Amino acid sequence: MDSPAPRAMRWLVLALLCLQLGEGIVRIPLRKSKSVGELMREKGVPEGVLKGLKGDPGRKYQFSNAVAYETLTNYLNSFYFGEISIGTPPQNFLVIFDTGSSNLWVPSTYCQAPACVDHNRFNSSQSSTFSDIGVTYTLRYGFGDVSVVLGYDTVTIQNIIVTNQEFGLTVDEPSSPFYYMDFDGILGMAYPAIAISGYNTLIQNMMQQSQLTESIFSFYFSRNPTYSYGGEVILGGIDPQLYSGEITWAPVVEEVYWKIGIEEFAIGSSATGWCSQGCHGIVDTGTFLLTIPGQYMSAFLQALGVQENEDGFVVDCNYVPSMPSLSFVISGTQLVLPPSVYVLNNNGVCTVAVESTYVSSSSGQPLWILGNIFLRQYYSIFDIANNRVGFALSA
């Protein structure tokens, strides 16, 4: 049995660690849902409807002043979400913390569509701090539009309290696929350039209202996620217990998305040369799969010996341990994805967790999307003050 002194010392160390992370830093647990495809199949939705929802994930990164293109193709796979509150008294919502978009929206009682009624809905009449902006906006998706009306209210994320935050209250949502999704809304964490013009993003207001100790947030995604624990997002800092080794820092190349440079991509020990003229990668917590530039998809699948069928890019599960690793060279450092990370085993069906995009970066470089598959392997740090993204091997 432990003596009282060492036991007390362990508790003191634990308390100090919690205090260190607790002062001005907020940890939000993330849950992992089943994929929307699984949820829709469980409710008897025909396969043809699912296939009709597919689109180019790169469309999420095309925008104009008139509408926000935030294609939810990305969310048809599994997704991770956490809880926030809006209003006084607080009304709770499950949202995706999405570094690939910049707007905050939730369903509202203004919306009578089945997709809204089946989720938590914000009731503005029950919040004493709500004020109506009266402006409507359209969030355009590949399979239908989400219409929102804008308002201001208090947003609470644990002990972070942001007042007078602009957000979207839905007035209409397409049933498919929103009706089937476990999350209520989306909290965008990208740059203001792609937010609704004229209003501060939630991250901007967190900083302006001194709600963050540091202008940093970070994500940890578990390699073995469950519905009750899929990872965490940490606002205002980092948690050294969630990663090991050195942090590789990559400068943001365009302050629109969390977009970084990729110098090389290798399959096994063979460099592909696909990024010899430079590639860009968007670090996107709202995308599940690893997204590959469309012009390289055929060569990629051929190098892995993979063919596509109705279940996706299927491989023999017995073959997975002998498959090559995938490597990205970022800021001169090789970041490796072993096959145990980029191949998913769903009830004995093994699929390579990739998709393709034919959207290029705005300056013409081939575009990769580093989604949750990549981020399971690497703890990610979004440094707003220094416009850079950090990666370290997840614990």
C-alpha positions as CSV (number, residue, x, y, z in Angstrom):
1,M,0.0,0.0,0.0
2,D,1.2,3.5,-0.8
3,S,2.5,5.7,2.0
4,P,0.5,8.9,2.5
5,A,3.4,11.2,1.4
6,P,4.0,9.8,-2.1
7,R,0.2,9.5,-2.7
8,A,-0.3,13.1,-1.6
9,M,2.6,14.2,-3.9
10,R,0.9,12.4,-6.9
11,W,-2.3,14.2,-6.2
12,L,-0.5,17.5,-6.0
13,V,1.2,16.9,-9.3
14,L,-2.1,16.0,-10.9
15,A,-3.8,19.1,-9.4
16,L,-1.0,21.3,-10.7
17,L,-1.3,19.8,-14.2
18,C,-5.0,20.5,-14.2
19,L,-4.5,24.0,-12.9
20,Q,-1.9,24.7,-15.6
21,L,-4.4,23.6,-18.3
22,G,-7.3,25.2,-16.5
23,E,-6.3,28.8,-16.3
24,G,-7.8,30.5,-19.4
25,I,-7.8,27.3,-21.4
26,V,-10.9,25.3,-22.2
27,R,-11.1,21.6,-23.1
28,I,-14.1,20.5,-25.0
29,P,-14.7,16.7,-25.4
30,L,-15.5,15.6,-28.9
31,R,-17.8,12.7,-29.7
32,K,-17.6,10.6,-32.9
33,S,-20.8,9.7,-34.7
34,K,-21.5,6.9,-37.1
35,S,-21.2,8.0,-40.7
36,V,-24.3,9.7,-42.1
37,G,-24.3,6.9,-44.7
38,E,-24.6,4.3,-41.9
39,L,-27.3,6.4,-40.1
40,M,-29.3,6.8,-43.4
41,R,-29.0,3.0,-44.2
42,E,-30.3,2.2,-40.7
43,K,-33.4,4.3,-41.5
44,G,-33.9,2.6,-44.8
45,V,-32.8,5.3,-47.1
46,P,-32.1,3.7,-50.6
47,E,-28.5,3.6,-51.8
48,G,-29.3,5.7,-54.8
49,V,-30.1,8.6,-52.5
50,L,-26.8,8.3,-50.8
51,K,-24.9,8.2,-54.1
52,G,-26.8,11.3,-55.2
53,L,-25.3,13.3,-52.3
54,K,-21.8,12.7,-53.3
55,G,-19.9,15.7,-54.8
56,D,-16.4,17.2,-55.0
57,P,-15.2,18.0,-51.4
58,G,-13.1,20.8,-52.8
59,R,-16.2,22.9,-53.5
60,K,-16.2,23.7,-49.8
61,Y,-13.3,26.0,-50.5
62,Q,-14.9,28.0,-53.3
63,F,-16.7,31.1,-52.1
64,S,-18.1,34.3,-53.3
65,N,-19.6,37.4,-51.7
66,A,-23.1,36.3,-52.4
67,V,-23.2,32.9,-50.8
68,A,-21.0,30.6,-48.7
69,Y,-20.1,27.3,-50.3
70,E,-19.8,24.9,-47.5
71,T,-20.4,21.5,-49.1
72,L,-21.5,18.9,-46.5
73,T,-20.2,16.1,-48.6
74,N,-17.4,16.1,-46.1
75,Y,-19.9,15.3,-43.3
76,L,-21.4,12.3,-45.0
77,N,-18.6,10.3,-43.5
78,S,-18.0,10.1,-39.7
79,F,-17.7,13.4,-37.9
80,Y,-16.8,14.8,-34.5
81,F,-18.8,17.3,-32.5
82,G,-18.9,19.0,-29.1
83,E,-21.3,21.1,-27.1
84,I,-21.8,24.8,-27.0
85,S,-24.6,27.0,-25.6
86,I,-26.3,30.1,-27.0
87,G,-28.6,32.6,-25.3
88,T,-29.6,33.5,-21.7
89,P,-30.5,31.2,-20.2
90,P,-28.3,28.9,-22.3
91,Q,-29.7,26.6,-25.0
92,N,-27.4,23.7,-25.8
93,F,-26.3,22.5,-29.2
94,L,-23.9,19.9,-30.6
95,V,-21.7,21.5,-33.3
96,I,-18.8,20.5,-35.5
97,F,-15.7,22.5,-34.7
98,D,-14.8,23.1,-38.3
99,T,-11.5,24.7,-39.3
100,G,-12.6,24.6,-42.9
101,S,-15.4,27.2,-42.6
102,S,-15.9,30.4,-40.6
103,N,-19.6,30.8,-39.8
104,L,-21.6,29.7,-36.8
105,W,-25.1,28.4,-37.4
106,V,-27.7,26.3,-35.6
107,P,-31.2,25.2,-36.2
108,S,-33.9,27.5,-35.0
109,T,-37.7,27.5,-34.2
110,Y,-38.1,29.7,-37.3
111,C,-37.5,26.5,-39.3
112,Q,-40.3,23.9,-39.5
113,A,-38.5,21.5,-41.9
114,P,-38.1,17.9,-40.6
115,A,-34.3,18.4,-40.5
116,C,-34.8,21.2,-38.0
117,V,-37.6,19.8,-35.9
118,D,-35.6,16.6,-35.4
119,H,-32.7,18.6,-33.8
120,N,-32.1,21.1,-31.0
121,R,-33.6,24.4,-32.1
122,F,-32.7,27.9,-30.9
123,N,-35.7,29.8,-29.6
124,S,-34.9,33.5,-29.8
125,S,-38.0,34.4,-27.7
126,Q,-36.6,32.5,-24.8
127,S,-33.3,34.3,-24.7
128,S,-33.2,37.7,-22.9
129,T,-29.9,38.6,-24.6
130,F,-31.0,37.9,-28.2
131,S,-31.2,40.7,-30.7
132,D,-32.3,40.4,-34.3
133,I,-30.1,41.6,-37.2
134,G,-32.9,40.9,-39.8
135,V,-30.5,39.9,-42.6
136,T,-31.0,36.6,-44.4
137,Y,-28.2,34.6,-45.9
138,T,-27.8,31.5,-47.9
139,L,-25.3,28.7,-47.2
140,R,-25.1,26.8,-50.4
141,Y,-24.4,23.1,-50.5
142,G,-24.1,20.7,-53.4
143,F,-27.5,19.2,-52.7
144,G,-29.6,22.1,-51.4
145,D,-29.4,25.4,-49.7
146,V,-29.5,26.2,-46.0
147,S,-31.3,29.6,-45.4
148,V,-30.4,31.5,-42.2
149,V,-31.5,34.7,-40.6
150,L,-28.8,36.5,-38.6
151,G,-28.9,37.5,-35.0
152,Y,-26.7,38.4,-32.0
153,D,-26.6,36.6,-28.7
154,T,-24.2,35.3,-26.0
155,V,-22.3,32.1,-26.9
156,T,-21.0,30.0,-24.0
157,I,-18.3,27.3,-24.3
158,Q,-17.7,26.1,-20.7
159,N,-16.1,29.1,-19.0
160,I,-15.6,31.1,-22.2
161,I,-18.4,33.6,-22.6
162,V,-18.7,35.7,-25.8
163,T,-21.3,38.4,-25.9
164,N,-23.0,39.9,-28.9
165,Q,-21.9,37.1,-31.2
166,E,-23.4,37.1,-34.7
167,F,-24.7,33.7,-35.8
168,G,-27.1,32.1,-38.2
169,L,-30.6,30.8,-37.2
170,T,-31.9,28.4,-39.8
171,V,-35.2,29.1,-41.5
172,D,-35.0,26.2,-43.9
173,E,-32.8,23.1,-44.3
174,P,-33.0,20.2,-46.8
175,S,-34.1,17.0,-45.1
176,S,-31.4,14.9,-46.9
177,P,-29.0,14.6,-45.3
178,F,-29.4,17.0,-42.4
179,Y,-32.4,15.1,-40.9
180,Y,-30.1,12.1,-40.3
181,M,-27.1,13.9,-38.8
182,D,-26.3,13.7,-35.1
183,F,-24.9,17.2,-34.8
184,D,-27.1,20.3,-34.8
185,G,-24.9,23.0,-36.4
186,I,-21.4,24.1,-37.4
187,L,-18.9,26.4,-35.6
188,G,-16.4,27.6,-38.2
189,M,-12.9,28.3,-37.1
190,A,-11.2,29.4,-40.3
191,Y,-10.2,33.0,-41.2
192,P,-12.7,35.9,-41.4
193,A,-12.2,36.2,-45.1
194,I,-14.7,33.5,-45.7
195,A,-17.2,34.5,-43.0
196,I,-20.4,36.4,-43.7
197,S,-19.1,39.9,-44.5
198,G,-19.4,42.6,-41.9
199,Y,-19.5,40.5,-38.8
200,N,-16.9,39.1,-36.4
201,T,-16.3,35.4,-36.3
202,L,-16.6,33.6,-32.9
203,I,-12.8,33.3,-32.8
204,Q,-12.3,37.0,-33.5
205,N,-14.7,37.9,-30.6
206,M,-13.0,35.4,-28.3
207,M,-9.8,37.3,-28.8
208,Q,-11.3,40.8,-28.7
209,Q,-13.2,40.0,-25.5
210,S,-10.0,38.5,-23.9
211,Q,-11.6,35.1,-23.5
212,L,-8.4,33.2,-24.7
213,T,-5.1,33.2,-22.7
214,E,-3.3,32.7,-26.0
215,S,-4.5,33.1,-29.6
216,I,-4.2,29.4,-30.1
217,F,-6.5,26.4,-30.3
218,S,-5.6,22.7,-30.8
219,F,-7.2,19.4,-31.7
220,Y,-6.7,15.9,-30.6
221,F,-8.5,13.1,-32.4
222,S,-8.3,9.6,-30.9
223,R,-7.0,6.8,-33.0
224,N,-9.7,4.6,-31.4
225,P,-12.7,6.9,-31.2
226,T,-16.1,6.1,-29.7
227,Y,-19.4,8.0,-29.5
228,S,-18.6,9.0,-25.9
229,Y,-15.0,10.1,-26.6
230,G,-13.6,10.9,-30.0
231,G,-11.0,13.5,-29.0
232,E,-10.9,17.1,-27.8
233,V,-10.6,20.6,-28.9
234,I,-8.6,22.9,-26.6
235,L,-9.3,26.6,-26.8
236,G,-6.5,29.0,-25.7
237,G,-3.5,26.6,-25.7
238,I,-2.1,23.1,-26.1
239,D,-1.9,20.0,-23.9
240,P,1.6,18.5,-24.0
241,Q,0.2,15.2,-22.6
242,L,-1.7,14.7,-25.9
243,Y,1.4,14.5,-28.1
244,S,5.0,13.5,-28.1
245,G,8.2,14.7,-29.7
246,E,8.8,18.0,-31.5
247,I,6.2,20.3,-33.1
248,T,6.6,20.9,-36.8
249,W,5.4,24.4,-37.7
250,A,4.1,25.3,-41.2
251,P,3.2,28.9,-42.2
252,V,-0.2,29.6,-43.5
253,V,0.2,30.5,-47.2
254,E,-3.1,32.3,-47.5
255,E,-5.1,33.7,-44.7
256,V,-8.4,32.3,-45.8
257,Y,-8.3,28.7,-44.8
258,W,-5.7,27.0,-42.6
259,K,-3.7,26.3,-45.8
260,I,-0.1,25.2,-45.7
261,G,2.6,24.2,-48.2
262,I,3.4,20.5,-49.0
263,E,6.8,19.9,-50.5
264,E,6.6,16.2,-51.3
265,F,4.3,13.2,-51.1
266,A,5.7,9.6,-51.0
267,I,4.1,6.2,-51.1
268,G,6.3,3.8,-49.2
269,S,9.9,4.8,-50.0
270,S,9.1,6.2,-53.4
271,A,8.7,10.0,-53.8
272,T,5.9,10.7,-56.3
273,G,7.1,14.1,-57.4
274,W,3.5,15.3,-57.5
275,C,4.4,18.3,-55.4
276,S,7.7,19.2,-57.2
277,Q,6.1,22.5,-58.2
278,G,4.5,22.9,-54.8
279,C,1.2,21.6,-53.3
280,H,-1.1,23.2,-50.9
281,G,-3.0,21.4,-48.1
282,I,-6.0,22.6,-46.1
283,V,-6.0,21.4,-42.5
284,D,-9.7,20.8,-42.0
285,T,-11.2,19.3,-38.9
286,G,-14.6,19.3,-40.6
287,T,-13.5,16.8,-43.3
288,F,-13.1,13.1,-42.3
289,L,-11.2,11.6,-45.2
290,L,-7.8,12.3,-46.7
291,T,-8.5,14.2,-49.9
292,I,-6.1,13.8,-52.9
293,P,-5.8,16.0,-56.0
294,G,-8.0,14.4,-58.6
295,Q,-5.3,14.2,-61.3
296,Y,-3.2,11.9,-59.0
297,M,-6.0,9.6,-57.8
298,S,-5.7,6.9,-60.4
299,A,-1.9,6.6,-59.9
300,F,-2.4,6.6,-56.1
301,L,-4.9,3.7,-56.2
302,Q,-2.7,1.8,-58.7
303,A,0.3,2.2,-56.4
304,L,-1.7,0.8,-53.5
305,G,-3.3,-2.0,-55.6
306,V,-6.8,-0.7,-54.8
307,Q,-9.9,-0.8,-56.8
308,E,-13.2,0.9,-56.2
309,N,-16.5,-0.8,-55.7
310,E,-19.8,0.1,-54.1
311,D,-18.2,-0.1,-50.6
312,G,-15.4,2.3,-51.6
313,F,-11.7,1.7,-52.2
314,V,-11.7,-1.8,-50.8
315,V,-8.6,-3.8,-49.8
316,D,-8.2,-7.3,-48.3
317,C,-7.9,-6.8,-44.6
318,N,-5.2,-9.4,-44.4
319,Y,-3.1,-7.3,-46.8
320,V,-3.3,-4.1,-44.7
321,P,-0.1,-4.7,-42.6
322,S,2.0,-5.1,-45.7
323,M,0.7,-1.9,-47.4
324,P,3.0,1.1,-47.7
325,S,3.0,4.1,-45.5
326,L,2.1,7.5,-46.9
327,S,4.4,10.4,-46.2
328,F,4.0,14.2,-46.5
329,V,7.0,16.5,-46.3
330,I,5.9,19.6,-44.6
331,S,8.4,22.3,-43.6
332,G,11.2,19.8,-44.3
333,T,9.8,17.2,-41.9
334,Q,8.4,13.9,-43.0
335,L,4.9,13.2,-41.5
336,V,4.0,9.6,-42.0
337,L,0.6,7.8,-42.1
338,P,0.9,4.1,-41.6
339,P,-1.7,1.8,-43.2
340,S,-3.3,1.2,-39.8
341,V,-4.3,4.9,-39.9
342,Y,-5.4,5.4,-43.5
343,V,-7.2,2.1,-43.9
344,L,-10.5,1.7,-42.0
345,N,-11.9,-1.6,-40.9
346,N,-15.7,-1.5,-40.8
347,N,-17.1,-4.9,-39.7
348,G,-14.4,-6.8,-41.6
349,V,-14.6,-4.6,-44.7
350,C,-11.4,-2.6,-45.1
351,T,-11.4,0.6,-47.2
352,V,-8.7,3.2,-47.9
353,A,-10.0,6.4,-46.3
354,V,-9.4,8.8,-49.3
355,E,-11.4,10.8,-51.8
356,S,-10.5,13.1,-54.6
357,T,-11.0,16.8,-55.5
358,Y,-10.6,18.5,-58.8
359,V,-10.5,21.9,-57.2
360,S,-7.0,23.5,-57.2
361,S,-5.6,25.9,-54.7
362,S,-6.5,29.6,-55.6
363,S,-2.9,30.1,-56.9
364,G,-3.1,26.9,-59.0
365,Q,-1.2,24.3,-56.9
366,P,-2.7,20.8,-56.5
367,L,-4.9,20.8,-53.4
368,W,-4.9,18.2,-50.6
369,I,-7.3,18.2,-47.7
370,L,-5.8,17.0,-44.5
371,G,-8.9,15.8,-42.6
372,N,-9.5,13.7,-39.6
373,I,-7.7,10.6,-40.9
374,F,-4.5,12.6,-41.0
375,L,-5.3,14.4,-37.8
376,R,-5.8,11.2,-35.9
377,Q,-2.0,10.7,-36.3
378,Y,-0.9,14.2,-35.6
379,Y,-2.0,16.6,-32.9
380,S,-2.7,19.9,-34.6
381,I,-2.2,23.4,-33.3
382,F,-3.7,26.5,-34.9
383,D,-1.6,29.5,-34.0
384,I,-3.7,32.6,-34.9
385,A,-1.2,35.2,-33.8
386,N,1.6,33.8,-35.9
387,N,-0.5,32.4,-38.8
388,R,0.9,28.9,-38.6
389,V,-0.2,25.3,-38.0
390,G,1.8,22.9,-35.8
391,F,1.8,19.1,-36.0
392,A,3.2,16.7,-33.4
393,L,2.7,12.9,-33.2
394,S,-0.4,12.2,-31.2
395,A,0.0,10.4,-27.9
